[in-house]
Amino acid sequence: MIRKFLAVETALFLLASLVHRGYFLGGYEHGKAAIAETVIGVVLLAGLLATLAWPARARGIGIGVQAFALLGTFVGLFMIAVGVGPQSQADLVFHVLLVLLLGAGLLAAARTSA
C-alpha cells in the first residue's frame, strides 16, 4: 500500500512541476514552485525505489519521505497565504488535496507492520 501512495504522490508532484514550467496549461508558470515540486517529487521517487530495494524498511522510508513532502506542501500553502508564489484557486485546491493524500499515505505507512 505504501508503494501505491508513493507512486501517485510522485506522479502528482512531477506533474505539478511540469505545469509550473509552462507545460500542459498556460498561465501557471512559476519557477520556484516548479523547483520545489521537482525536489519533492524526486525525493518521493527515491523513497519509492528504496522501498523496492529494501522492503523490510518500507514503513520507515514511506513515513520519512511523505513527512518531507507534507512539510514542503505546508510551506507551499504558507506561501500562498502570504501572497508569495502562485496565487490561483487551482494551486490552493491542489495543495489541500496533496495534504489530504499525504496524510492518508502517512497513516497507511504508520499502520503497516514493520
C-alpha positions as CSV (number, residue, x, y, z in Angstrom):
1,M,0.0,0.0,0.0
2,I,2.9,2.4,0.8
3,R,4.2,2.0,-2.7
4,K,0.9,2.9,-4.3
5,F,0.7,6.1,-2.3
6,L,4.3,6.9,-3.2
7,A,3.7,6.3,-6.9
8,V,0.7,8.5,-7.0
9,E,2.3,11.3,-5.0
10,T,5.5,11.2,-7.1
11,A,3.4,11.5,-10.3
12,L,1.4,14.4,-8.9
13,F,4.4,16.4,-7.8
14,L,6.3,15.9,-11.0
15,L,3.1,16.7,-13.0
16,A,2.7,19.9,-10.9
17,S,6.3,20.8,-11.6
18,L,5.7,20.5,-15.4
19,V,2.6,22.7,-15.1
20,H,4.6,25.3,-13.3
21,R,7.2,25.1,-16.0
22,G,4.6,26.0,-18.6
23,Y,3.7,22.6,-19.9
24,F,0.1,21.5,-20.4
25,L,-1.6,24.7,-19.1
26,G,-0.6,28.2,-19.7
27,G,-0.8,30.9,-17.0
28,Y,0.5,28.8,-14.2
29,E,4.2,29.3,-14.7
30,H,6.3,29.8,-11.6
31,G,10.0,28.8,-11.5
32,K,10.4,28.5,-7.7
33,A,7.3,26.4,-7.3
34,A,8.5,24.1,-10.2
35,I,11.8,23.6,-8.5
36,A,10.2,22.8,-5.1
37,E,7.8,20.3,-6.7
38,T,10.6,18.7,-8.6
39,V,12.7,18.2,-5.4
40,I,9.7,16.8,-3.6
41,G,8.8,14.5,-6.5
42,V,12.4,13.2,-6.8
43,V,12.5,12.6,-3.0
44,L,9.3,10.6,-3.2
45,L,10.6,8.7,-6.3
46,A,13.8,7.9,-4.4
47,G,11.6,6.7,-1.5
48,L,9.6,4.5,-3.8
49,L,12.7,3.0,-5.3
50,A,14.2,2.5,-1.8
51,T,11.1,0.6,-0.7
52,L,11.7,-1.8,-3.6
53,A,15.3,-2.2,-2.8
54,W,14.7,-2.6,1.0
55,P,11.2,-3.9,1.5
56,A,11.8,-4.5,5.2
57,R,12.4,-0.8,5.6
58,A,9.4,0.4,3.6
59,R,7.4,1.6,6.6
60,G,10.2,4.0,7.8
61,I,11.1,5.1,4.3
62,G,7.4,5.8,3.5
63,I,7.0,7.8,6.7
64,G,10.2,9.8,6.1
65,V,9.7,10.8,2.5
66,Q,6.0,11.5,2.9
67,A,6.7,13.7,6.0
68,F,9.2,15.6,3.9
69,A,6.6,16.1,1.2
70,L,4.0,17.1,3.6
71,L,6.3,19.7,5.2
72,G,7.1,21.1,1.7
73,T,3.4,21.2,0.9
74,F,2.7,23.2,4.0
75,V,5.4,25.6,3.0
76,G,3.6,26.0,-0.3
77,L,0.3,26.7,1.4
78,F,2.1,29.2,3.7
79,M,3.5,30.9,0.6
80,I,0.0,31.1,-1.0
81,A,-1.4,32.5,2.3
82,V,1.3,35.3,2.5
83,G,1.0,36.2,-1.2
84,V,4.2,34.7,-2.4
85,G,4.2,32.3,-5.4
86,P,1.3,31.1,-7.4
87,Q,-2.0,32.6,-6.2
88,S,-4.5,30.7,-8.2
89,Q,-7.5,28.9,-6.9
90,A,-6.2,25.8,-8.6
91,D,-2.9,26.0,-6.7
92,L,-4.8,26.3,-3.4
93,V,-7.1,23.3,-4.1
94,F,-4.2,21.2,-5.4
95,H,-2.2,21.9,-2.2
96,V,-5.1,21.0,0.0
97,L,-5.6,17.8,-1.9
98,L,-1.9,17.0,-1.6
99,V,-2.2,17.5,2.2
100,L,-5.1,15.0,2.4
101,L,-3.3,12.5,0.1
102,L,0.0,12.7,2.0
103,G,-1.8,12.5,5.3
104,A,-3.6,9.3,4.2
105,G,-0.3,7.9,2.9
106,L,1.4,8.7,6.2
107,L,-1.4,6.9,8.1
108,A,-1.1,3.9,5.7
109,A,2.6,3.8,6.3
110,A,2.2,4.1,10.1
111,R,-0.3,1.3,10.2
112,T,1.9,-1.0,8.1
113,S,3.7,-3.6,10.2
114,A,7.5,-3.1,10.4
